Amino acid sequence: MDTLSALQSLGLELPSPAYIAGAIVFGLVGMAAYWHGKRAQQPRTRWWGVALMFYPYAVSRTWMLFAVGVALCAGLWLDMRRG
Protein backbone atom coordinates (compact mmCIF):
# COMPACT_ATOMS: atom_id res chain seq x y z
CA MET A 1 0.00 0.00 0.00
CA ASP A 2 1.26 3.47 -0.83
CA THR A 3 2.30 5.48 2.23
CA LEU A 4 0.50 8.64 1.11
CA SER A 5 -2.77 6.82 0.52
CA ALA A 6 -2.40 5.08 3.88
CA LEU A 7 -2.02 8.45 5.62
CA GLN A 8 -5.00 9.87 3.72
CA SER A 9 -7.12 6.89 4.74
CA LEU A 10 -6.32 7.79 8.37
CA GLY A 11 -7.50 11.36 7.74
CA LEU A 12 -4.04 12.93 7.58
CA GLU A 13 -3.09 15.20 4.71
CA LEU A 14 0.11 16.95 3.78
CA PRO A 15 -0.01 20.76 3.96
CA SER A 16 0.01 22.78 0.77
CA PRO A 17 3.14 24.66 -0.34
CA ALA A 18 1.38 27.95 0.46
CA TYR A 19 0.76 26.77 4.03
CA ILE A 20 4.40 25.75 4.46
CA ALA A 21 5.66 29.06 3.04
CA GLY A 22 3.29 31.04 5.28
CA ALA A 23 4.32 29.10 8.37
CA ILE A 24 7.99 29.76 7.61
CA VAL A 25 7.48 33.48 6.94
CA PHE A 26 5.36 34.07 10.04
CA GLY A 27 7.75 31.96 12.12
CA LEU A 28 10.70 34.07 10.98
CA VAL A 29 8.82 37.29 11.74
CA GLY A 30 8.00 35.88 15.17
CA MET A 31 11.62 34.93 15.80
CA ALA A 32 12.79 38.42 14.86
CA ALA A 33 10.14 39.97 17.13
CA TYR A 34 11.17 37.69 20.00
CA TRP A 35 14.84 38.60 19.61
CA HIS A 36 14.02 42.30 19.38
CA GLY A 37 11.80 42.12 22.46
CA LYS A 38 14.45 40.25 24.40
CA ARG A 39 17.19 42.70 23.43
CA ALA A 40 15.02 45.77 24.13
CA GLN A 41 13.56 44.20 27.32
CA GLN A 42 9.99 44.49 26.05
CA PRO A 43 7.99 41.49 27.27
CA ARG A 44 4.90 42.25 25.15
CA THR A 45 6.98 42.17 21.97
CA ARG A 46 8.45 38.84 23.06
CA TRP A 47 4.95 37.42 23.56
CA TRP A 48 3.86 38.63 20.11
CA GLY A 49 6.91 36.81 18.74
CA VAL A 50 6.08 33.61 20.62
CA ALA A 51 2.51 33.75 19.33
CA LEU A 52 3.71 34.21 15.74
CA MET A 53 6.17 31.33 16.04
CA PHE A 54 3.78 28.77 17.50
CA TYR A 55 0.28 29.50 16.21
CA PRO A 56 0.78 27.54 12.93
CA TYR A 57 0.76 24.35 15.02
CA ALA A 58 -2.83 25.09 16.09
CA VAL A 59 -4.20 26.17 12.68
CA SER A 60 -4.83 23.66 9.91
CA ARG A 61 -6.39 25.73 7.12
CA THR A 62 -4.23 27.86 4.81
CA TRP A 63 -6.64 30.81 4.71
CA MET A 64 -6.82 30.79 8.51
CA LEU A 65 -3.03 30.67 8.78
CA PHE A 66 -2.74 33.84 6.72
CA ALA A 67 -5.68 35.59 8.43
CA VAL A 68 -4.33 34.96 11.94
CA GLY A 69 -0.76 35.71 10.84
CA VAL A 70 -1.70 39.07 9.35
CA ALA A 71 -3.72 39.92 12.47
CA LEU A 72 -0.80 39.02 14.76
CA CYS A 73 1.63 41.00 12.59
CA ALA A 74 -0.72 44.00 12.73
CA GLY A 75 -0.88 43.69 16.52
CA LEU A 76 2.90 43.46 16.71
CA TRP A 77 3.29 46.49 14.46
CA LEU A 78 0.83 48.57 16.50
CA ASP A 79 2.50 47.51 19.74
CA MET A 80 5.97 48.40 18.47
CA ARG A 81 4.69 51.71 17.08
CA ARG A 82 3.15 52.59 20.42
CA GLY A 83 6.51 52.07 22.05
PyMOL Python script that loads the backbone (N, CA, C, O; Angstrom):
from pymol import cmd

cmd.read_pdbstr("""\
ATOM      1  N   MET A   1       0.843  -1.177   0.000  1.00  0.00           N
ATOM      2  CA  MET A   1       0.000   0.000   0.000  1.00  0.00           C
ATOM      3  C   MET A   1       0.888   1.240   0.000  1.00  0.00           C
ATOM      4  O   MET A   1       1.911   1.272   0.685  1.00  0.00           O
ATOM      5  N   ASP A   2       0.515   2.228  -0.740  1.00  0.00           N
ATOM      6  CA  ASP A   2       1.258   3.473  -0.832  1.00  0.00           C
ATOM      7  C   ASP A   2       1.161   4.228   0.502  1.00  0.00           C
ATOM      8  O   ASP A   2       0.092   4.290   1.109  1.00  0.00           O
ATOM      9  N   THR A   3       2.268   4.792   0.945  1.00  0.00           N
ATOM     10  CA  THR A   3       2.298   5.484   2.229  1.00  0.00           C
ATOM     11  C   THR A   3       1.367   6.686   2.246  1.00  0.00           C
ATOM     12  O   THR A   3       0.661   6.906   3.230  1.00  0.00           O
ATOM     13  N   LEU A   4       1.355   7.467   1.169  1.00  0.00           N
ATOM     14  CA  LEU A   4       0.498   8.644   1.105  1.00  0.00           C
ATOM     15  C   LEU A   4      -0.978   8.267   1.176  1.00  0.00           C
ATOM     16  O   LEU A   4      -1.752   8.918   1.878  1.00  0.00           O
ATOM     17  N   SER A   5      -1.363   7.244   0.468  1.00  0.00           N
ATOM     18  CA  SER A   5      -2.772   6.824   0.520  1.00  0.00           C
ATOM     19  C   SER A   5      -3.119   6.233   1.879  1.00  0.00           C
ATOM     20  O   SER A   5      -4.260   6.348   2.326  1.00  0.00           O
ATOM     21  N   ALA A   6      -2.157   5.603   2.542  1.00  0.00           N
ATOM     22  CA  ALA A   6      -2.401   5.080   3.885  1.00  0.00           C
ATOM     23  C   ALA A   6      -2.629   6.222   4.869  1.00  0.00           C
ATOM     24  O   ALA A   6      -3.510   6.137   5.725  1.00  0.00           O
ATOM     25  N   LEU A   7      -1.839   7.289   4.751  1.00  0.00           N
ATOM     26  CA  LEU A   7      -2.023   8.449   5.618  1.00  0.00           C
ATOM     27  C   LEU A   7      -3.352   9.138   5.345  1.00  0.00           C
ATOM     28  O   LEU A   7      -4.029   9.575   6.275  1.00  0.00           O
ATOM     29  N   GLN A   8      -3.727   9.236   4.075  1.00  0.00           N
ATOM     30  CA  GLN A   8      -4.997   9.868   3.723  1.00  0.00           C
ATOM     31  C   GLN A   8      -6.174   9.034   4.210  1.00  0.00           C
ATOM     32  O   GLN A   8      -7.213   9.590   4.565  1.00  0.00           O
ATOM     33  N   SER A   9      -6.034   7.732   4.232  1.00  0.00           N
ATOM     34  CA  SER A   9      -7.120   6.893   4.745  1.00  0.00           C
ATOM     35  C   SER A   9      -7.287   7.077   6.248  1.00  0.00           C
ATOM     36  O   SER A   9      -8.370   6.832   6.780  1.00  0.00           O
ATOM     37  N   LEU A  10      -6.240   7.502   6.938  1.00  0.00           N
ATOM     38  CA  LEU A  10      -6.321   7.794   8.370  1.00  0.00           C
ATOM     39  C   LEU A  10      -6.822   9.208   8.645  1.00  0.00           C
ATOM     40  O   LEU A  10      -7.026   9.586   9.799  1.00  0.00           O
ATOM     41  N   GLY A  11      -7.020   9.988   7.582  1.00  0.00           N
ATOM     42  CA  GLY A  11      -7.505  11.359   7.740  1.00  0.00           C
ATOM     43  C   GLY A  11      -6.397  12.385   7.817  1.00  0.00           C
ATOM     44  O   GLY A  11      -6.666  13.544   8.132  1.00  0.00           O
ATOM     45  N   LEU A  12      -5.173  12.008   7.546  1.00  0.00           N
ATOM     46  CA  LEU A  12      -4.045  12.932   7.583  1.00  0.00           C
ATOM     47  C   LEU A  12      -3.699  13.377   6.171  1.00  0.00           C
ATOM     48  O   LEU A  12      -3.646  12.565   5.247  1.00  0.00           O
ATOM     49  N   GLU A  13      -3.466  14.663   6.014  1.00  0.00           N
ATOM     50  CA  GLU A  13      -3.092  15.196   4.709  1.00  0.00           C
ATOM     51  C   GLU A  13      -1.854  16.059   4.844  1.00  0.00           C
ATOM     52  O   GLU A  13      -1.621  16.673   5.886  1.00  0.00           O
ATOM     53  N   LEU A  14      -1.067  16.102   3.790  1.00  0.00           N
ATOM     54  CA  LEU A  14       0.115  16.955   3.782  1.00  0.00           C
ATOM     55  C   LEU A  14      -0.310  18.404   3.548  1.00  0.00           C
ATOM     56  O   LEU A  14      -1.248  18.655   2.792  1.00  0.00           O
ATOM     57  N   PRO A  15       0.363  19.351   4.181  1.00  0.00           N
ATOM     58  CA  PRO A  15      -0.007  20.758   3.961  1.00  0.00           C
ATOM     59  C   PRO A  15       0.401  21.214   2.567  1.00  0.00           C
ATOM     60  O   PRO A  15       1.305  20.653   1.949  1.00  0.00           O
ATOM     61  N   SER A  16      -0.287  22.243   2.090  1.00  0.00           N
ATOM     62  CA  SER A  16       0.012  22.782   0.767  1.00  0.00           C
ATOM     63  C   SER A  16       1.308  23.594   0.825  1.00  0.00           C
ATOM     64  O   SER A  16       1.733  24.004   1.905  1.00  0.00           O
ATOM     65  N   PRO A  17       1.934  23.827  -0.321  1.00  0.00           N
ATOM     66  CA  PRO A  17       3.141  24.657  -0.339  1.00  0.00           C
ATOM     67  C   PRO A  17       2.890  26.075   0.176  1.00  0.00           C
ATOM     68  O   PRO A  17       3.777  26.674   0.785  1.00  0.00           O
ATOM     69  N   ALA A  18       1.702  26.613  -0.059  1.00  0.00           N
ATOM     70  CA  ALA A  18       1.376  27.950   0.456  1.00  0.00           C
ATOM     71  C   ALA A  18       1.339  27.947   1.974  1.00  0.00           C
ATOM     72  O   ALA A  18       1.787  28.905   2.605  1.00  0.00           O
ATOM     73  N   TYR A  19       0.811  26.882   2.571  1.00  0.00           N
ATOM     74  CA  TYR A  19       0.764  26.768   4.026  1.00  0.00           C
ATOM     75  C   TYR A  19       2.182  26.703   4.600  1.00  0.00           C
ATOM     76  O   TYR A  19       2.491  27.375   5.584  1.00  0.00           O
ATOM     77  N   ILE A  20       3.029  25.901   3.985  1.00  0.00           N
ATOM     78  CA  ILE A  20       4.405  25.753   4.464  1.00  0.00           C
ATOM     79  C   ILE A  20       5.148  27.078   4.352  1.00  0.00           C
ATOM     80  O   ILE A  20       5.858  27.470   5.277  1.00  0.00           O
ATOM     81  N   ALA A  21       4.989  27.772   3.221  1.00  0.00           N
ATOM     82  CA  ALA A  21       5.655  29.064   3.036  1.00  0.00           C
ATOM     83  C   ALA A  21       5.155  30.082   4.058  1.00  0.00           C
ATOM     84  O   ALA A  21       5.951  30.827   4.629  1.00  0.00           O
ATOM     85  N   GLY A  22       3.845  30.119   4.292  1.00  0.00           N
ATOM     86  CA  GLY A  22       3.288  31.045   5.277  1.00  0.00           C
ATOM     87  C   GLY A  22       3.776  30.753   6.676  1.00  0.00           C
ATOM     88  O   GLY A  22       4.095  31.672   7.430  1.00  0.00           O
ATOM     89  N   ALA A  23       3.838  29.474   7.033  1.00  0.00           N
ATOM     90  CA  ALA A  23       4.316  29.098   8.368  1.00  0.00           C
ATOM     91  C   ALA A  23       5.775  29.505   8.559  1.00  0.00           C
ATOM     92  O   ALA A  23       6.162  29.941   9.643  1.00  0.00           O
ATOM     93  N   ILE A  24       6.579  29.364   7.518  1.00  0.00           N
ATOM     94  CA  ILE A  24       7.989  29.759   7.607  1.00  0.00           C
ATOM     95  C   ILE A  24       8.121  31.266   7.733  1.00  0.00           C
ATOM     96  O   ILE A  24       8.879  31.754   8.572  1.00  0.00           O
ATOM     97  N   VAL A  25       7.392  32.010   6.908  1.00  0.00           N
ATOM     98  CA  VAL A  25       7.478  33.475   6.944  1.00  0.00           C
ATOM     99  C   VAL A  25       7.022  34.015   8.289  1.00  0.00           C
ATOM    100  O   VAL A  25       7.713  34.834   8.895  1.00  0.00           O
ATOM    101  N   PHE A  26       5.856  33.562   8.766  1.00  0.00           N
ATOM    102  CA  PHE A  26       5.361  34.066  10.043  1.00  0.00           C
ATOM    103  C   PHE A  26       6.244  33.604  11.206  1.00  0.00           C
ATOM    104  O   PHE A  26       6.397  34.324  12.193  1.00  0.00           O
ATOM    105  N   GLY A  27       6.817  32.423  11.091  1.00  0.00           N
ATOM    106  CA  GLY A  27       7.749  31.957  12.115  1.00  0.00           C
ATOM    107  C   GLY A  27       9.013  32.806  12.174  1.00  0.00           C
ATOM    108  O   GLY A  27       9.523  33.091  13.258  1.00  0.00           O
ATOM    109  N   LEU A  28       9.517  33.209  11.014  1.00  0.00           N
ATOM    110  CA  LEU A  28      10.702  34.075  10.983  1.00  0.00           C
ATOM    111  C   LEU A  28      10.402  35.463  11.525  1.00  0.00           C
ATOM    112  O   LEU A  28      11.221  36.045  12.235  1.00  0.00           O
ATOM    113  N   VAL A  29       9.223  35.998  11.189  1.00  0.00           N
ATOM    114  CA  VAL A  29       8.820  37.294  11.745  1.00  0.00           C
ATOM    115  C   VAL A  29       8.699  37.191  13.260  1.00  0.00           C
ATOM    116  O   VAL A  29       9.120  38.094  13.983  1.00  0.00           O
ATOM    117  N   GLY A  30       8.126  36.096  13.738  1.00  0.00           N
ATOM    118  CA  GLY A  30       8.002  35.880  15.169  1.00  0.00           C
ATOM    119  C   GLY A  30       9.349  35.753  15.859  1.00  0.00           C
ATOM    120  O   GLY A  30       9.535  36.268  16.962  1.00  0.00           O
ATOM    121  N   MET A  31      10.284  35.075  15.223  1.00  0.00           N
ATOM    122  CA  MET A  31      11.620  34.932  15.804  1.00  0.00           C
ATOM    123  C   MET A  31      12.321  36.283  15.885  1.00  0.00           C
ATOM    124  O   MET A  31      12.973  36.590  16.883  1.00  0.00           O
ATOM    125  N   ALA A  32      12.186  37.083  14.841  1.00  0.00           N
ATOM    126  CA  ALA A  32      12.786  38.421  14.855  1.00  0.00           C
ATOM    127  C   ALA A  32      12.147  39.284  15.944  1.00  0.00           C
ATOM    128  O   ALA A  32      12.847  40.020  16.640  1.00  0.00           O
ATOM    129  N   ALA A  33      10.824  39.200  16.096  1.00  0.00           N
ATOM    130  CA  ALA A  33      10.140  39.970  17.134  1.00  0.00           C
ATOM    131  C   ALA A  33      10.576  39.513  18.517  1.00  0.00           C
ATOM    132  O   ALA A  33      10.778  40.338  19.408  1.00  0.00           O
ATOM    133  N   TYR A  34      10.722  38.210  18.705  1.00  0.00           N
ATOM    134  CA  TYR A  34      11.166  37.692  20.002  1.00  0.00           C
ATOM    135  C   TYR A  34      12.565  38.203  20.340  1.00  0.00           C
ATOM    136  O   TYR A  34      12.817  38.659  21.456  1.00  0.00           O
ATOM    137  N   TRP A  35      13.468  38.121  19.366  1.00  0.00           N
ATOM    138  CA  TRP A  35      14.839  38.596  19.613  1.00  0.00           C
ATOM    139  C   TRP A  35      14.867  40.093  19.894  1.00  0.00           C
ATOM    140  O   TRP A  35      15.600  40.551  20.771  1.00  0.00           O
ATOM    141  N   HIS A  36      14.069  40.855  19.148  1.00  0.00           N
ATOM    142  CA  HIS A  36      14.019  42.299  19.382  1.00  0.00           C
ATOM    143  C   HIS A  36      13.461  42.606  20.769  1.00  0.00           C
ATOM    144  O   HIS A  36      13.994  43.457  21.481  1.00  0.00           O
ATOM    145  N   GLY A  37      12.393  41.916  21.150  1.00  0.00           N
ATOM    146  CA  GLY A  37      11.804  42.125  22.465  1.00  0.00           C
ATOM    147  C   GLY A  37      12.734  41.732  23.592  1.00  0.00           C
ATOM    148  O   GLY A  37      12.755  42.372  24.643  1.00  0.00           O
ATOM    149  N   LYS A  38      13.497  40.687  23.373  1.00  0.00           N
ATOM    150  CA  LYS A  38      14.452  40.253  24.398  1.00  0.00           C
ATOM    151  C   LYS A  38      15.582  41.269  24.542  1.00  0.00           C
ATOM    152  O   LYS A  38      15.983  41.613  25.654  1.00  0.00           O
ATOM    153  N   ARG A  39      16.086  41.742  23.410  1.00  0.00           N
ATOM    154  CA  ARG A  39      17.190  42.702  23.432  1.00  0.00           C
ATOM    155  C   ARG A  39      16.755  44.051  24.007  1.00  0.00           C
ATOM    156  O   ARG A  39      17.513  44.689  24.736  1.00  0.00           O
ATOM    157  N   ALA A  40      15.531  44.485  23.677  1.00  0.00           N
ATOM    158  CA  ALA A  40      15.023  45.773  24.133  1.00  0.00           C
ATOM    159  C   ALA A  40      14.294  45.668  25.473  1.00  0.00           C
ATOM    160  O   ALA A  40      13.787  46.670  25.978  1.00  0.00           O
ATOM    161  N   GLN A  41      14.235  44.465  26.053  1.00  0.00           N
ATOM    162  CA  GLN A  41      13.562  44.201  27.318  1.00  0.00           C
ATOM    163  C   GLN A  41      12.103  44.654  27.273  1.00  0.00           C
ATOM    164  O   GLN A  41      11.629  45.382  28.146  1.00  0.00           O
ATOM    165  N   GLN A  42      11.411  44.202  26.232  1.00  0.00           N
ATOM    166  CA  GLN A  42       9.986  44.490  26.046  1.00  0.00           C
ATOM    167  C   GLN A  42       9.226  43.160  26.050  1.00  0.00           C
ATOM    168  O   GLN A  42       9.178  42.469  25.032  1.00  0.00           O
ATOM    169  N   PRO A  43       8.639  42.805  27.185  1.00  0.00           N
ATOM    170  CA  PRO A  43       7.986  41.493  27.273  1.00  0.00           C
ATOM    171  C   PRO A  43       6.796  41.320  26.332  1.00  0.00           C
ATOM    172  O   PRO A  43       6.560  40.215  25.844  1.00  0.00           O
ATOM    173  N   ARG A  44       6.038  42.392  26.065  1.00  0.00           N
ATOM    174  CA  ARG A  44       4.898  42.252  25.145  1.00  0.00           C
ATOM    175  C   ARG A  44       5.357  41.880  23.742  1.00  0.00           C
ATOM    176  O   ARG A  44       4.729  41.057  23.076  1.00  0.00           O
ATOM    177  N   THR A  45       6.454  42.489  23.295  1.00  0.00           N
ATOM    178  CA  THR A  45       6.984  42.169  21.969  1.00  0.00           C
ATOM    179  C   THR A  45       7.441  40.717  21.919  1.00  0.00           C
ATOM    180  O   THR A  45       7.246  40.033  20.914  1.00  0.00           O
ATOM    181  N   ARG A  46       8.049  40.250  23.006  1.00  0.00           N
ATOM    182  CA  ARG A  46       8.454  38.841  23.056  1.00  0.00           C
ATOM    183  C   ARG A  46       7.242  37.918  22.950  1.00  0.00           C
ATOM    184  O   ARG A  46       7.304  36.899  22.262  1.00  0.00           O
ATOM    185  N   TRP A  47       6.140  38.260  23.622  1.00  0.00           N
ATOM    186  CA  TRP A  47       4.948  37.417  23.562  1.00  0.00           C
ATOM    187  C   TRP A  47       4.308  37.441  22.180  1.00  0.00           C
ATOM    188  O   TRP A  47       3.787  36.421  21.729  1.00  0.00           O
ATOM    189  N   TRP A  48       4.337  38.591  21.496  1.00  0.00           N
ATOM    190  CA  TRP A  48       3.864  38.629  20.111  1.00  0.00           C
ATOM    191  C   TRP A  48       4.704  37.676  19.256  1.00  0.00           C
ATOM    192  O   TRP A  48       4.175  36.946  18.419  1.00  0.00           O
ATOM    193  N   GLY A  49       6.025  37.697  19.484  1.00  0.00           N
ATOM    194  CA  GLY A  49       6.909  36.809  18.743  1.00  0.00           C
ATOM    195  C   GLY A  49       6.631  35.342  19.020  1.00  0.00           C
ATOM    196  O   GLY A  49       6.622  34.529  18.096  1.00  0.00           O
ATOM    197  N   VAL A  50       6.404  34.999  20.270  1.00  0.00           N
ATOM    198  CA  VAL A  50       6.084  33.613  20.622  1.00  0.00           C
ATOM    199  C   VAL A  50       4.778  33.183  19.953  1.00  0.00           C
ATOM    200  O   VAL A  50       4.676  32.071  19.434  1.00  0.00           O
ATOM    201  N   ALA A  51       3.787  34.065  19.967  1.00  0.00           N
ATOM    202  CA  ALA A  51       2.507  33.745  19.328  1.00  0.00           C
ATOM    203  C   ALA A  51       2.690  33.520  17.829  1.00  0.00           C
ATOM    204  O   ALA A  51       2.112  32.590  17.265  1.00  0.00           O
ATOM    205  N   LEU A  52       3.491  34.367  17.183  1.00  0.00           N
ATOM    206  CA  LEU A  52       3.715  34.209  15.742  1.00  0.00           C
ATOM    207  C   LEU A  52       4.489  32.932  15.423  1.00  0.00           C
ATOM    208  O   LEU A  52       4.265  32.315  14.382  1.00  0.00           O
ATOM    209  N   MET A  53       5.385  32.540  16.300  1.00  0.00           N
ATOM    210  CA  MET A  53       6.167  31.335  16.035  1.00  0.00           C
ATOM    211  C   MET A  53       5.350  30.057  16.196  1.00  0.00           C
ATOM    212  O   MET A  53       5.560  29.094  15.458  1.00  0.00           O
ATOM    213  N   PHE A  54       4.422  30.037  17.151  1.00  0.00           N
ATOM    214  CA  PHE A  54       3.782  28.770  17.495  1.00  0.00           C
ATOM    215  C   PHE A  54       2.333  28.607  17.050  1.00  0.00           C
ATOM    216  O   PHE A  54       1.803  27.499  17.129  1.00  0.00           O
ATOM    217  N   TYR A  55       1.673  29.663  16.586  1.00  0.00           N
ATOM    218  CA  TYR A  55       0.275  29.495  16.206  1.00  0.00           C
ATOM    219  C   TYR A  55       0.077  28.593  14.991  1.00  0.00           C
ATOM    220  O   TYR A  55      -0.992  27.991  14.889  1.00  0.00           O
ATOM    221  N   PRO A  56       1.036  28.451  14.052  1.00  0.00           N
ATOM    222  CA  PRO A  56       0.778  27.538  12.932  1.00  0.00           C
ATOM    223  C   PRO A  56       0.557  26.086  13.356  1.00  0.00           C
ATOM    224  O   PRO A  56      -0.016  25.306  12.595  1.00  0.00           O
ATOM    225  N   TYR A  57       0.997  25.715  14.547  1.00  0.00           N
ATOM    226  CA  TYR A  57       0.762  24.354  15.022  1.00  0.00           C
ATOM    227  C   TYR A  57      -0.698  24.137  15.406  1.00  0.00           C
ATOM    228  O   TYR A  57      -1.152  22.994  15.462  1.00  0.00           O
ATOM    229  N   ALA A  58      -1.439  25.206  15.670  1.00  0.00           N
ATOM    230  CA  ALA A  58      -2.829  25.091  16.090  1.00  0.00           C
ATOM    231  C   ALA A  58      -3.815  25.356  14.953  1.00  0.00           C
ATOM    232  O   ALA A  58      -5.017  25.156  15.126  1.00  0.00           O
ATOM    233  N   VAL A  59      -3.332  25.799  13.801  1.00  0.00           N
ATOM    234  CA  VAL A  59      -4.197  26.170  12.677  1.00  0.00           C
ATOM    235  C   VAL A  59      -3.936  25.193  11.532  1.00  0.00           C
ATOM    236  O   VAL A  59      -2.788  24.933  11.171  1.00  0.00           O
ATOM    237  N   SER A  60      -5.017  24.657  10.969  1.00  0.00           N
ATOM    238  CA  SER A  60      -4.826  23.663   9.912  1.00  0.00           C
ATOM    239  C   SER A  60      -5.200  24.158   8.519  1.00  0.00           C
ATOM    240  O   SER A  60      -4.776  23.562   7.529  1.00  0.00           O
ATOM    241  N   ARG A  61      -5.969  25.210   8.416  1.00  0.00           N
ATOM    242  CA  ARG A  61      -6.392  25.735   7.117  1.00  0.00           C
ATOM    243  C   ARG A  61      -5.448  26.841   6.659  1.00  0.00           C
ATOM    244  O   ARG A  61      -4.989  27.651   7.464  1.00  0.00           O
ATOM    245  N   THR A  62      -5.162  26.867   5.353  1.00  0.00           N
ATOM    246  CA  THR A  62      -4.234  27.859   4.811  1.00  0.00           C
ATOM    247  C   THR A  62      -4.795  29.266   4.941  1.00  0.00           C
ATOM    248  O   THR A  62      -4.067  30.181   5.327  1.00  0.00           O
ATOM    249  N   TRP A  63      -6.066  29.462   4.631  1.00  0.00           N
ATOM    250  CA  TRP A  63      -6.643  30.809   4.710  1.00  0.00           C
ATOM    251  C   TRP A  63      -6.624  31.302   6.153  1.00  0.00           C
ATOM    252  O   TRP A  63      -6.421  32.490   6.400  1.00  0.00           O
ATOM    253  N   MET A  64      -6.836  30.396   7.109  1.00  0.00           N
ATOM    254  CA  MET A  64      -6.823  30.792   8.514  1.00  0.00           C
ATOM    255  C   MET A  64      -5.401  31.114   8.976  1.00  0.00           C
ATOM    256  O   MET A  64      -5.200  32.011   9.794  1.00  0.00           O
ATOM    257  N   LEU A  65      -4.425  30.388   8.455  1.00  0.00           N
ATOM    258  CA  LEU A  65      -3.026  30.668   8.779  1.00  0.00           C
ATOM    259  C   LEU A  65      -2.671  32.092   8.387  1.00  0.00           C
ATOM    260  O   LEU A  65      -2.050  32.820   9.162  1.00  0.00           O
ATOM    261  N   PHE A  66      -3.068  32.490   7.174  1.00  0.00           N
ATOM    262  CA  PHE A  66      -2.744  33.836   6.716  1.00  0.00           C
ATOM    263  C   PHE A  66      -3.576  34.898   7.432  1.00  0.00           C
ATOM    264  O   PHE A  66      -3.065  35.982   7.713  1.00  0.00           O
ATOM    265  N   ALA A  67      -4.833  34.616   7.733  1.00  0.00           N
ATOM    266  CA  ALA A  67      -5.675  35.592   8.433  1.00  0.00           C
ATOM    267  C   ALA A  67      -5.150  35.855   9.841  1.00  0.00           C
ATOM    268  O   ALA A  67      -5.020  37.009  10.250  1.00  0.00           O
ATOM    269  N   VAL A  68      -4.850  34.802  10.574  1.00  0.00           N
ATOM    270  CA  VAL A  68      -4.333  34.962  11.935  1.00  0.00           C
ATOM    271  C   VAL A  68      -2.939  35.570  11.900  1.00  0.00           C
ATOM    272  O   VAL A  68      -2.612  36.407  12.741  1.00  0.00           O
ATOM    273  N   GLY A  69      -2.113  35.165  10.941  1.00  0.00           N
ATOM    274  CA  GLY A  69      -0.765  35.712  10.836  1.00  0.00           C
ATOM    275  C   GLY A  69      -0.752  37.197  10.546  1.00  0.00           C
ATOM    276  O   GLY A  69       0.038  37.937  11.132  1.00  0.00           O
ATOM    277  N   VAL A  70      -1.616  37.640   9.651  1.00  0.00           N
ATOM    278  CA  VAL A  70      -1.700  39.071   9.346  1.00  0.00           C
ATOM    279  C   VAL A  70      -2.221  39.832  10.564  1.00  0.00           C
ATOM    280  O   VAL A  70      -1.741  40.926  10.860  1.00  0.00           O
ATOM    281  N   ALA A  71      -3.199  39.263  11.273  1.00  0.00           N
ATOM    282  CA  ALA A  71      -3.720  39.924  12.473  1.00  0.00           C
ATOM    283  C   ALA A  71      -2.648  40.030  13.559  1.00  0.00           C
ATOM    284  O   ALA A  71      -2.529  41.069  14.208  1.00  0.00           O
ATOM    285  N   LEU A  72      -1.877  38.975  13.760  1.00  0.00           N
ATOM    286  CA  LEU A  72      -0.800  39.020  14.756  1.00  0.00           C
ATOM    287  C   LEU A  72       0.295  40.003  14.348  1.00  0.00           C
ATOM    288  O   LEU A  72       0.833  40.720  15.191  1.00  0.00           O
ATOM    289  N   CYS A  73       0.622  40.037  13.062  1.00  0.00           N
ATOM    290  CA  CYS A  73       1.629  41.003  12.588  1.00  0.00           C
ATOM    291  C   CYS A  73       1.132  42.435  12.765  1.00  0.00           C
ATOM    292  O   CYS A  73       1.909  43.323  13.114  1.00  0.00           O
ATOM    293  N   ALA A  74      -0.164  42.663  12.526  1.00  0.00           N
ATOM    294  CA  ALA A  74      -0.721  44.001  12.733  1.00  0.00           C
ATOM    295  C   ALA A  74      -0.668  44.379  14.211  1.00  0.00           C
ATOM    296  O   ALA A  74      -0.339  45.516  14.551  1.00  0.00           O
ATOM    297  N   GLY A  75      -0.989  43.432  15.086  1.00  0.00           N
ATOM    298  CA  GLY A  75      -0.884  43.691  16.519  1.00  0.00           C
ATOM    299  C   GLY A  75       0.536  43.985  16.948  1.00  0.00           C
ATOM    300  O   GLY A  75       0.772  44.884  17.755  1.00  0.00           O
ATOM    301  N   LEU A  76       1.475  43.238  16.417  1.00  0.00           N
ATOM    302  CA  LEU A  76       2.896  43.458  16.705  1.00  0.00           C
ATOM    303  C   LEU A  76       3.321  44.834  16.231  1.00  0.00           C
ATOM    304  O   LEU A  76       4.014  45.555  16.947  1.00  0.00           O
ATOM    305  N   TRP A  77       2.907  45.200  15.024  1.00  0.00           N
ATOM    306  CA  TRP A  77       3.286  46.491  14.464  1.00  0.00           C
ATOM    307  C   TRP A  77       2.716  47.649  15.298  1.00  0.00           C
ATOM    308  O   TRP A  77       3.414  48.621  15.584  1.00  0.00           O
ATOM    309  N   LEU A  78       1.445  47.528  15.679  1.00  0.00           N
ATOM    310  CA  LEU A  78       0.828  48.565  16.502  1.00  0.00           C
ATOM    311  C   LEU A  78       1.485  48.658  17.876  1.00  0.00           C
ATOM    312  O   LEU A  78       1.663  49.753  18.410  1.00  0.00           O
ATOM    313  N   ASP A  79       1.841  47.518  18.442  1.00  0.00           N
ATOM    314  CA  ASP A  79       2.503  47.513  19.740  1.00  0.00           C
ATOM    315  C   ASP A  79       3.890  48.141  19.660  1.00  0.00           C
ATOM    316  O   ASP A  79       4.278  48.900  20.548  1.00  0.00           O
ATOM    317  N   MET A  80       4.625  47.835  18.624  1.00  0.00           N
ATOM    318  CA  MET A  80       5.968  48.404  18.470  1.00  0.00           C
ATOM    319  C   MET A  80       5.894  49.896  18.139  1.00  0.00           C
ATOM    320  O   MET A  80       6.769  50.668  18.531  1.00  0.00           O
ATOM    321  N   ARG A  81       4.857  50.292  17.423  1.00  0.00           N
ATOM    322  CA  ARG A  81       4.686  51.710  17.078  1.00  0.00           C
ATOM    323  C   ARG A  81       4.332  52.538  18.302  1.00  0.00           C
ATOM    324  O   ARG A  81       4.744  53.689  18.441  1.00  0.00           O
ATOM    325  N   ARG A  82       3.546  51.913  19.194  1.00  0.00           N
ATOM    326  CA  ARG A  82       3.151  52.589  20.418  1.00  0.00           C
ATOM    327  C   ARG A  82       4.350  52.789  21.348  1.00  0.00           C
ATOM    328  O   ARG A  82       4.391  53.735  22.134  1.00  0.00           O
ATOM    329  N   GLY A  83       5.304  51.898  21.245  1.00  0.00           N
ATOM    330  CA  GLY A  83       6.513  52.072  22.047  1.00  0.00           C
ATOM    331  C   GLY A  83       6.569  51.095  23.094  1.00  0.00           C
ATOM    332  O   GLY A  83       7.519  51.082  23.877  1.00  0.00           O
TER     333      GLY A  83
END
""", "prot")
cmd.dss("prot")
cmd.show_as("cartoon", "prot")
cmd.util.cbc("prot")
cmd.orient("prot")
